[in-house]
Amino acid sequence: MPRRVVVRRSPVHGRGVFASRALEPGEQLLEYNGKVIAWSAAIRQYGKSGATGHTYFFGLSNGRVIDGGQRGNSARWLNHSCHANCEAIEIEDRVFIHASLAIAPGEELFLDYQLTVDDLADEETRLSYVCRCNALGCRGTMLAVGS
Ligand SMILES: [Zn+2]
């Protein structure tokens, strides 16, 4: 299978994932690999790594989290945007990243994280998930609306 994506430095944040060729809407790009952990463990981990400003958590609908920092792959470098061009499709405890739009070679891939953090309503945590994607209609946060 030819590689669809490549990881390199992103103008948005740290490293990013970029299309290495034209991608069709709906095309499956990669799996979001990592260790499945509880939110409480993710929060403890975030406290330790918070200074680096890069976390690799993907929230599952069952309240657990995929930690791309453990046994993760290049999907953990996907940056957040409120106007994403990729979507995550969850199948049990696995997450697959698909293109949601036609994407040109060299374009950066973005996912709308929509993190749900019921257990972490404190202001400090919210501030650490501020979104600066600058997209039109940016929610200003990587958290899901209403969480
Ligand atoms: Zn945004």
Boltz pocket constraint, residues with backbone or C-beta under 6 A from the ligand:
constraints:
  - pocket:
      binder: B
      contacts: [[A, 80], [A, 81], [A, 82], [A, 83], [A, 131], [A, 132], [A, 133], [A, 134], [A, 135], [A, 138], [A, 139], [A, 140], [A, 141]]
      max_distance: 6.0
